[in-house]
Amino acid sequence: MALDPATVLKRGVTRRCPVCGHRRIFRRWLWMASHCPRCAFHFNRVPGHWLGSWFLNVLVTQGVVVLILVVVGAATWPDVPVMAMTIAAGAAAVLVPLAFFPFARTIWVAIELAMRPLELDEGVAPGFELEPDIASLRAEAATAGRGRGDATGR
């Protein structure tokens, strides 16, 4: 199913389902549902899926810590308050991953969906499937089935 990548990414940044835009996909700040309650899209599409979200969270956290170190160091040079800078960077290293966690998850789901669009058999609720996409996917599946010698040709 072809979804507009810009829309998918915008939904990810705003902690919404990338397929339908539903907002209530987190039960609590750190607990994400396994699928969207509205369109039934399964967020964990492949084994190891959340590794990308973890990487995104680490990347943002390290960026914030480095930014704190550079800004405080540059603003207070030559008398850099090492202890205050260390405490601020340490606090950011603990708090940023917790604050960014749900955003990292939904952004990663959106990135992954933009890179690998939905397949016909992924079980998204019928109201969220696009009919032209379904027709083209069925035609591709039938062509691929005949090319492999598959007798089903569905």
SULHU-V307271 format. One record per backbone hydrogen bond with DSSP energy under -0.5 kcal/mol. CO is the residue of the C=O (numbers start at 1). NH is the residue of the N-H. If there is no record, write none. Layout:
co->CO nh->NH
co->CO nh->NH
This chain:
co->1 nh->3
co->1 nh->118
co->4 nh->8
co->5 nh->9
co->6 nh->10
co->7 nh->11
co->8 nh->12
co->9 nh->13
co->10 nh->14
co->11 nh->16
co->12 nh->15
co->17 nh->21
co->22 nh->17
co->23 nh->25
co->25 nh->33
co->28 nh->31
co->30 nh->32
co->31 nh->27
co->31 nh->28
co->34 nh->43
co->34 nh->44
co->36 nh->40
co->39 nh->125
co->41 nh->36
co->41 nh->43
co->43 nh->45
co->46 nh->49
co->48 nh->51
co->49 nh->52
co->50 nh->54
co->51 nh->55
co->52 nh->56
co->53 nh->57
co->54 nh->58
co->55 nh->59
co->56 nh->60
co->57 nh->61
co->58 nh->62
co->59 nh->63
co->60 nh->64
co->61 nh->65
co->62 nh->66
co->63 nh->67
co->64 nh->68
co->65 nh->69
co->66 nh->70
co->67 nh->71
co->68 nh->72
co->69 nh->73
co->70 nh->74
co->71 nh->75
co->72 nh->76
co->76 nh->79
co->78 nh->80
co->80 nh->82
co->81 nh->85
co->82 nh->86
co->83 nh->87
co->84 nh->88
co->85 nh->89
co->86 nh->90
co->87 nh->91
co->88 nh->92
co->89 nh->93
co->90 nh->94
co->91 nh->95
co->92 nh->96
co->94 nh->98
co->95 nh->99
co->96 nh->100
co->97 nh->101
co->100 nh->104
co->101 nh->105
co->102 nh->106
co->103 nh->107
co->104 nh->108
co->105 nh->109
co->106 nh->110
co->107 nh->111
co->108 nh->112
co->109 nh->113
co->110 nh->114
co->111 nh->115
co->112 nh->116
co->119 nh->122
co->125 nh->128
co->126 nh->129
co->129 nh->131
co->130 nh->134
co->131 nh->135
co->132 nh->136
co->133 nh->137
co->134 nh->138
co->135 nh->139
co->136 nh->140
co->137 nh->141
co->138 nh->142
co->139 nh->143
co->140 nh->144
co->141 nh->145
co->142 nh->146
co->143 nh->147
co->144 nh->148
co->145 nh->150
co->146 nh->149
